[in-house]
Amino acid sequence: PDPRRVFVALGFGFFAELTLPEALRHLERRNSLLQRLSDSLTRDGAKIRAHIRLVLEVTPPPPLATPPSAAGPAPNALPLPPRACGSCRGCRTPPS
């Protein structure tokens, strides 16, 4: 192995054997590209957050629903089968 050359991952399992100055130039370009992509995604995220805030400010809050226990069972609701052990945790072991 020649210590003056390094392997640089290009993606999709491909590598290039480059000299140290070539590798440095390649990595600087890759860093610049990734920085621009990161900046673009940050701007997109800020726009999405702003739209969400706008929608939340414009949309009135939904009316508060009564809790299901206070309202009673829903009409036409089927009864739930009893739990195997009768506990409230929902385990499926038979009672002992």
C-alpha atoms as one frame of an Amber mdcrd trajectory, in Angstrom:
protein
   0.000   0.000   0.000   1.187   3.449  -0.938   0.743   5.878   2.005   0.595
   8.814  -0.401  -2.766   7.613  -1.764  -6.070   7.085   0.049  -9.374   5.473
  -0.848 -12.353   7.834  -0.773 -15.918   6.490  -0.661 -17.895   7.896  -3.594
 -21.198   6.213  -2.732 -23.097   3.100  -3.795 -20.104   0.982  -2.771 -17.662
   2.726  -5.123 -14.277   4.010  -3.987 -11.633   6.124  -5.716  -7.933   5.926
  -5.010  -6.758   9.533  -4.801  -3.613  11.345  -3.816  -3.843  13.389  -0.615
  -4.342  16.755  -2.439  -6.980  15.185  -4.726  -8.771  13.660  -1.742  -8.704
  16.973   0.119 -10.143  18.814  -2.901 -12.864  16.141  -3.295 -13.811  16.279
   0.397 -13.964  20.083   0.366 -16.352  19.957  -2.600 -18.454  17.276  -0.900
 -18.533  19.323   2.311 -19.677  22.404   0.364 -22.428  20.407  -1.356 -23.655
  18.918   1.932 -23.604  22.350   3.598 -25.779  23.810   0.808 -28.165  20.856
   1.127 -28.341  21.331   4.901 -29.062  25.055   4.500 -31.816  24.299   1.981
 -33.446  21.739   4.283 -33.222  24.159   7.221 -35.011  26.844   5.180 -37.680
  24.330   4.094 -38.207  23.260   7.711 -38.588  26.881   8.817 -41.205  27.476
   6.103 -43.148  24.381   7.166 -43.045  25.435  10.839 -44.282  28.908   9.863
 -47.175  27.422   7.877 -48.120  25.152  10.783 -48.120  28.103  13.188 -50.227
  30.135  10.761 -52.784  27.346  10.419 -52.920  26.879  14.188 -53.484  30.609
  14.723 -56.225  30.853  12.087 -58.061  27.622  12.891 -60.344  27.782  15.926
 -59.757  25.093  18.541 -62.129  22.120  18.369 -64.909  21.964  20.950 -64.085
  19.983  24.057 -65.636  16.548  23.975 -67.209  15.006  27.025 -65.203  12.109
  28.436 -66.488   8.699  27.262 -67.185   7.553  30.837 -69.445  10.581  31.502
 -71.244  10.253  28.197 -71.986   6.549  28.649 -71.477   3.866  26.037 -71.565
   4.891  22.424 -74.785   4.012  20.603 -74.628   0.678  18.767 -71.309  -0.113
  20.495 -70.487  -3.784  20.930 -69.416  -4.853  24.413 -65.731  -5.664  24.809
 -64.881  -9.276  25.653 -63.730  -9.815  29.232 -60.028 -10.143  29.862 -58.755
 -13.648  30.453 -57.556 -12.984  34.004 -60.066 -10.256  34.800 -57.385  -7.673
  35.566 -57.342  -4.168  34.180 -53.841  -4.550  32.714 -54.963  -6.537  29.717
 -52.868  -9.644  30.213 -54.006 -12.769  28.428 -53.125 -15.327  31.091 -55.926
 -17.472  32.441 -57.075 -16.758  35.983 -55.299 -18.747  38.672
